[in-house]
Amino acid sequence: PYRRADGARRAAEALPALPGRELGGHGSPDPLSRHRIRRLRQADPRPHATGGGLDAACVQGRLPLLRLDANQRGRRRFPHRRGPVPAQLVPDHRAPLPEAGPRTALALVGRAHPARDRGDAGGVARPRLRRDRDRPAGAGLPRLVRITVRHRTSYAFDAPVYLEPHVIRLRPRADGAVRLVDFALEIDPEPAVRTDNLDPEGNVVTRAWFEGRWPRLTIRTHAVVDTLLDNPFRFLVTEPDRPLPYAYAPEFRERLALYRRPPDAAHPAVREMALAAATESQRDPARFPLILAQRIRAAFDRETRPEGPPLAPEATIASGRGACRDLAVLFVACCQAVGLAARFASGYAHSEKADSTELHAWGEVFLRGGGWRGYDPSQGLAVADRHVTVAAAANPRDAAPVTGTFRGDGVTASLAAEIELAARGS
């Protein structure tokens, strides 16, 4: 028989012998007894009756060790030839254990109150998982902004039509900087078949098939997201010694081929604009996107054009004005003209000053060490916690909120859209 840590006796069990090194120790002439001792400690890892409610166990090397009281310290040795670890009381304010750093998101914390936590049976305080929400305010966590979106899109036809399959891209993208709290999508008329899946570029899309003829099509969404990107410049470029025109490492060239273009393929007007921004940024790939967005913001007037594809970059430069999607396409083309991988993004942008009742568009650039970073040329800033992305693609048509057609002889259609955005910071 072997004695448990709390003083009680336990009958020997018929356990199979295991090699000592499989148990995390340094070998032993009697692996069977070592295995029994380890099993007994794990079956009831309570401290000695005089232990005063100390923490149950800690980890040293690969084998869990008991924390013993002062009377037992230095008197007992375990077969793995390591002595017991001295017990450490965890302060009542629930600070993390010594091995938990200041940025640890999940820490194991024990409490040391014998009367309250151990009870009469001599139990030990139950550890609890400490999460980010338990941190005091200002403890290095990013600011959270909750954005609520209500979006209604209606297509009205002057006669009933056959609705062809439609693709809907209105589900907010969830990533490390955005948490999707709630989302609902309603389609009227009800589709005969409806599926949700990922497109080749990782966007969540809803595909709908319809039966019969209908005089209208209405799509409603309601979304609640938490945005955490209060500082869009919190990243480090891992290849700062690569100036513009940028050349990615070989392992990234094939992966990003869809979002890159040969620099000499750009229109001369686009290359001239990109070169001016590159010169101002001192050919720094990390500074270039923001400087380019600010230059576009200052040089072009903004207009509203509810329907139609974006204009070609050279057409936007010639006109000196454009809708948000026109400026986003121009931004992407200028980034590609200096070797950077870039893509078109669509979604919502909340602003206290500007009108937020329309879908918005901007560009995203891939930077080594920063990943895909958004820049809004319509506002001349880096995308942060006031933008919500629903889709991003190399081709703007693959990021459109709704794609589909209808069949009808001599039928005309009208489009109406309503968007409500509300933001609440914490």
C-alpha positions in Angstrom: 0.0 0.0 0.0 1.0 3.6 -0.6 0.2 6.6 1.4 -1.7 9.5 -0.3 -0.7 13.1 0.2 -3.6 13.8 2.5 -2.5 11.1 5.0 -5.1 8.5 4.0 -4.1 5.0 2.9 -4.9 3.5 -0.4 -4.7 -0.2 -1.4 -2.2 -1.1 -4.1 -3.6 -1.4 -7.6 -2.6 -3.9 -10.2 -1.2 -1.4 -12.8 0.9 -2.4 -15.8 4.6 -1.6 -15.6 5.7 1.3 -17.8 9.2 2.4 -18.7 10.4 5.2 -16.5 11.1 7.6 -19.3 7.6 7.3 -20.6 6.5 8.9 -17.4 8.7 12.0 -17.8 11.4 11.1 -15.3 14.9 9.8 -15.5 14.3 6.1 -15.2 14.0 4.0 -12.1 14.7 0.4 -11.1 11.0 0.1 -10.1 8.8 1.7 -12.8 5.7 0.0 -11.4 5.9 1.8 -8.1 6.7 5.1 -9.8 3.6 4.7 -12.0 1.5 4.0 -8.9 2.7 7.1 -7.1 2.0 9.2 -10.1 -1.5 7.8 -10.5 -2.2 8.4 -6.8 -1.1 12.0 -7.0 -3.3 12.6 -10.0 -6.3 10.8 -8.6 -6.4 13.0 -5.5 -4.0 16.0 -5.8 -4.9 17.5 -2.5 -2.3 19.0 -0.1 -1.5 17.6 3.3 -4.1 18.2 6.0 -1.7 20.9 7.5 -1.1 22.5 4.1 -3.3 25.5 4.7 -5.2 25.3 1.4 -2.2 25.8 -0.9 -2.4 25.3 -4.6 -2.9 21.7 -5.7 -0.1 21.2 -8.2 2.3 22.9 -10.5 4.3 21.8 -13.4 8.1 21.4 -13.4 9.6 19.6 -16.4 7.1 17.1 -17.6 5.8 15.6 -14.4 3.2 17.2 -12.1 4.5 17.7 -8.5 2.7 18.1 -5.2 3.1 21.3 -3.3 3.7 20.4 0.3 3.5 22.3 3.5 6.5 23.5 5.5 6.6 20.3 7.7 7.0 18.1 4.7 9.3 20.2 2.7 12.8 18.8 2.4 11.7 15.5 4.0 10.2 13.7 1.0 11.7 12.8 -2.3 9.9 11.4 -5.3 11.3 8.6 -7.6 11.9 11.0 -10.4 14.7 12.5 -8.2 13.2 16.0 -8.1 12.2 17.5 -4.8 8.8 19.0 -4.2 8.3 22.5 -5.3 7.7 25.0 -2.5 4.2 26.2 -2.4 3.5 29.8 -3.3 0.4 31.6 -2.1 -1.6 33.4 -4.8 -2.6 36.9 -3.7 -6.3 37.5 -3.1 -6.5 40.0 -5.9 -6.1 37.1 -8.3 -2.9 38.1 -9.9 -1.5 35.6 -12.5 1.0 32.9 -11.5 4.7 33.9 -11.9 5.0 32.1 -15.2 2.1 34.1 -16.8 3.3 37.2 -18.6 1.5 40.5 -18.7 0.0 39.8 -22.1 -1.2 36.3 -21.4 -4.9 36.1 -22.5 -5.7 33.0 -20.5 -4.2 32.3 -17.0 -4.7 29.6 -14.5 -5.3 31.3 -11.1 -5.8 29.5 -7.7 -7.2 31.0 -4.5 -5.6 30.5 -1.1 -8.4 30.7 1.5 -8.5 27.6 3.6 -11.8 28.4 5.4 -13.7 29.4 2.4 -12.2 27.2 -0.4 -11.0 24.0 1.3 -14.0 23.4 3.6 -14.0 21.0 6.4 -12.9 18.2 4.2 -9.5 19.8 3.6 -10.1 20.4 -0.1 -8.1 22.8 -2.2 -9.2 26.0 -4.0 -10.5 25.3 -7.4 -8.6 27.1 -10.1 -10.5 29.3 -12.4 -9.7 30.5 -16.0 -8.9 34.2 -16.1 -10.0 35.7 -19.4 -9.5 39.0 -21.1 -12.7 40.4 -19.8 -11.5 39.9 -16.2 -8.6 42.4 -16.7 -9.0 45.9 -15.2 -9.6 48.7 -17.6 -6.5 50.0 -19.3 -4.6 46.8 -18.9 -3.2 46.8 -22.4 -6.3 45.5 -24.1 -7.5 47.1 -27.4 -10.5 49.3 -27.3 -13.7 47.6 -28.4 -16.3 49.3 -30.7 -19.6 47.6 -31.2 -21.1 48.4 -34.6 -24.7 47.5 -35.5 -25.7 47.2 -39.2 -29.2 47.1 -40.7 -29.1 46.8 -44.5 -32.1 46.5 -46.9 -31.7 46.1 -50.7 -34.8 46.0 -52.9 -35.2 45.3 -56.6 -38.6 46.2 -58.1 -39.7 45.1 -61.5 -42.5 46.5 -63.6 -43.7 42.9 -64.4 -43.0 39.5 -62.8 -39.7 38.0 -63.9 -37.7 34.8 -63.4 -34.9 35.3 -60.9 -31.7 33.6 -61.9 -29.3 32.3 -59.1 -28.0 35.1 -56.9 -24.8 35.4 -54.9 -25.0 37.5 -51.7 -21.9 38.8 -49.9 -23.2 40.7 -46.9 -21.9 38.7 -44.0 -19.3 40.7 -42.1 -15.9 39.1 -42.2 -14.6 37.8 -38.8 -10.9 37.9 -38.2 -8.4 38.8 -35.5 -9.6 42.3 -35.4 -13.4 41.8 -35.8 -15.7 39.5 -33.9 -19.1 38.7 -35.4 -21.6 38.8 -32.5 -24.9 38.3 -34.5 -26.0 38.0 -38.1 -29.3 37.3 -39.8 -30.1 37.3 -43.5 -33.7 37.3 -44.9 -34.5 36.9 -48.6 -38.0 37.6 -50.0 -39.2 35.7 -51.9 -38.0 32.6 -50.0 -35.4 30.8 -52.2 -36.2 27.2 -53.2 -32.5 26.4 -52.4 -30.1 28.4 -50.2 -26.5 27.5 -49.3 -23.7 29.2 -47.4 -20.1 28.6 -48.3 -16.7 30.1 -49.0 -15.7 31.4 -52.3 -12.1 30.9 -53.7 -10.8 34.0 -51.9 -12.2 33.1 -48.5 -15.3 35.3 -48.4 -18.6 33.9 -47.0 -21.2 33.9 -49.7 -24.9 32.9 -49.7 -26.2 31.4 -52.9 -29.9 31.4 -53.6 -32.0 29.6 -56.3 -35.6 30.7 -57.0 -38.7 29.1 -58.6 -41.5 30.9 -60.3 -42.0 34.5 -61.4 -41.8 37.4 -59.0 -42.3 41.2 -59.2 -39.6 42.0 -56.6 -36.6 40.8 -54.7 -35.8 42.1 -51.2 -32.7 41.2 -49.1 -32.4 42.3 -45.5 -29.5 41.8 -43.1 -28.9 42.6 -39.5 -25.4 42.3 -38.1 -23.6 43.1 -34.8 -19.8 43.1 -34.8 -17.1 44.0 -32.2 -14.1 45.8 -33.8 -10.8 45.7 -31.9 -8.3 47.4 -34.2 -7.9 50.7 -32.4 -4.4 51.1 -33.7 -4.0 50.1 -37.4 -0.2 50.5 -37.2 0.4 47.8 -34.6 2.6 45.6 -36.7 6.2 45.2 -37.7 7.4 44.7 -41.2 9.6 41.6 -41.3 11.5 42.7 -44.4 12.2 46.4 -43.9 15.3 46.4 -46.1 13.2 45.8 -49.3 12.5 49.1 -50.9 10.0 49.9 -53.6 9.5 48.5 -56.2 8.8 45.7 -53.8 9.8 42.1 -54.5 8.2 39.4 -52.2 10.2 36.4 -51.0 9.9 33.4 -53.3 7.5 31.5 -51.0 5.0 34.4 -51.2 5.1 35.1 -54.9 3.0 32.2 -56.0 0.5 32.6 -53.1 0.0 36.3 -53.9 0.1 36.0 -57.7 -3.7 36.7 -58.0 -3.2 40.1 -56.4 0.0 41.2 -58.1 0.6 42.7 -61.6 3.8 43.4 -63.5 4.8 47.1 -62.8 5.2 47.8 -66.5 1.6 46.7 -67.2 0.1 49.7 -65.4 -1.1 52.7 -67.3 1.4 55.5 -67.6 -0.8 57.9 -65.6 -1.1 55.2 -62.8 2.7 54.7 -62.8 3.3 58.4 -62.5 1.0 58.7 -59.5 2.5 55.6 -57.8 6.0 56.9 -58.4 5.2 60.3 -56.8 3.8 58.5 -53.6 6.8 56.2 -53.6 9.2 59.1 -53.7 7.4 60.9 -50.8 7.5 57.7 -48.7 11.2 57.3 -49.4 10.4 54.0 -51.1 9.3 52.5 -47.7 6.7 49.8 -48.4 5.2 50.3 -44.9 4.7 54.1 -45.4 3.7 54.0 -49.0 0.0 52.8 -48.7 -1.0 55.5 -46.2 0.8 58.3 -48.2 -0.9 57.1 -51.4 -4.4 57.1 -49.7 -3.8 60.6 -48.4 -2.7 61.9 -51.9 -5.8 60.4 -53.5 -8.0 61.9 -50.9 -6.5 65.3 -51.5 -6.4 65.1 -55.3 -9.9 63.8 -56.2 -13.4 64.9 -55.6 -15.9 62.3 -54.3 -19.2 61.6 -56.0 -22.1 59.2 -55.4 -22.9 56.7 -58.1 -25.3 54.0 -56.7 -25.1 51.6 -59.7 -22.5 50.5 -62.2 -19.1 48.9 -62.1 -16.0 51.0 -61.0 -14.2 53.1 -63.5 -10.8 52.2 -64.9 -8.0 53.9 -63.0 -6.9 56.0 -65.9 -10.5 57.2 -66.4 -10.7 58.3 -62.7 -7.4 60.2 -63.0 -8.6 61.9 -66.2 -11.9 63.0 -64.6 -10.4 64.1 -61.3 -13.4 62.7 -59.4 -14.9 59.3 -58.5 -17.1 57.2 -56.2 -15.5 55.3 -53.4 -15.2 52.2 -55.5 -13.4 54.2 -58.3 -10.9 55.5 -55.8 -10.4 52.0 -54.3 -9.6 50.6 -57.8 -7.2 53.4 -58.4 -5.5 52.8 -55.0 -5.1 49.1 -55.8 -3.7 49.8 -59.3 -1.1 52.2 -57.8 0.0 49.6 -55.2 0.4 46.9 -57.8 2.4 49.4 -60.0 5.2 49.3 -57.3 5.1 45.6 -56.8 2.8 45.3 -53.8 0.0 42.8 -53.6 -3.4 44.6 -53.3 -7.1 43.8 -53.6 -10.5 45.5 -53.6 -12.6 45.4 -50.4 -16.2 46.3 -49.7 -18.2 46.8 -46.6 -19.4 49.5 -44.2 -17.6 52.6 -42.8 -19.0 54.4 -39.8 -18.3 58.1 -39.5 -19.6 60.7 -37.2 -19.1 63.5 -39.8 -19.8 61.8 -43.1 -22.9 60.0 -44.4 -22.7 56.3 -43.4 -25.9 55.2 -45.2 -24.1 53.6 -48.2 -21.9 50.6 -48.9 -18.3 51.6 -48.9 -15.1 50.4 -50.7 -11.4 50.7 -50.0 -8.2 48.8 -50.7 -6.1 46.2 -48.9 -2.4 45.7 -49.2 -0.4 42.7 -48.1 2.7 43.6 -46.0 5.2 41.0 -44.7 4.7 41.0 -40.9 1.4 42.9 -41.1 -0.7 40.7 -43.4 -3.6 42.3 -45.2 -3.9 45.9 -44.1 -6.8 48.2 -45.2 -6.4 51.7 -46.4 -9.3 54.0 -47.3 -8.4 56.5 -50.1 -11.9 58.2 -49.9 -11.0 59.3 -46.3 -7.2 59.3 -46.6 -6.6 57.0 -43.6 -5.7 53.5 -42.5 -8.7 51.2 -41.8 -9.3 50.7 -38.1 -12.2 50.0 -35.8 -14.8 51.9 -37.8 -14.7 49.8 -40.9 -16.5 46.4 -41.3 -15.4 44.3 -44.3 -17.9 42.0 -46.0 -15.8 40.8 -48.9 -12.3 41.3 -50.5 -11.2 40.1 -53.9 -8.7 40.7 -56.7 -11.6 41.7 -59.0 -14.2 44.2 -57.7 -17.1 42.2 -59.2 -16.2 39.3 -56.8 -16.7 41.6 -53.8 -20.0 43.1 -54.9 -22.7 42.7 -52.2 -25.3 41.1 -54.6 -24.6 39.4 -57.9 -27.4 37.9 -60.1 -29.7 38.4 -63.1 -33.3 38.1 -64.1 -35.3 37.1 -67.2 -38.2 39.0 -68.6 -39.3 40.5 -71.9 -39.1 44.3 -71.9 -38.9 44.5 -68.1 -37.2 47.3 -66.3 -35.9 47.2 -62.8 -35.3 49.8 -60.1 -32.9 49.5 -57.1 -33.4 51.0 -53.6 -31.0 50.5 -50.7 -31.2 51.5 -47.0 -28.4 51.2 -44.5 -28.4 52.1 -40.9 -25.1 52.1 -38.9 -24.7 52.6 -35.2 -21.4 52.5 -33.2 -20.9 52.3 -29.5 -17.4 52.4 -28.0 -16.3 51.0 -24.7 
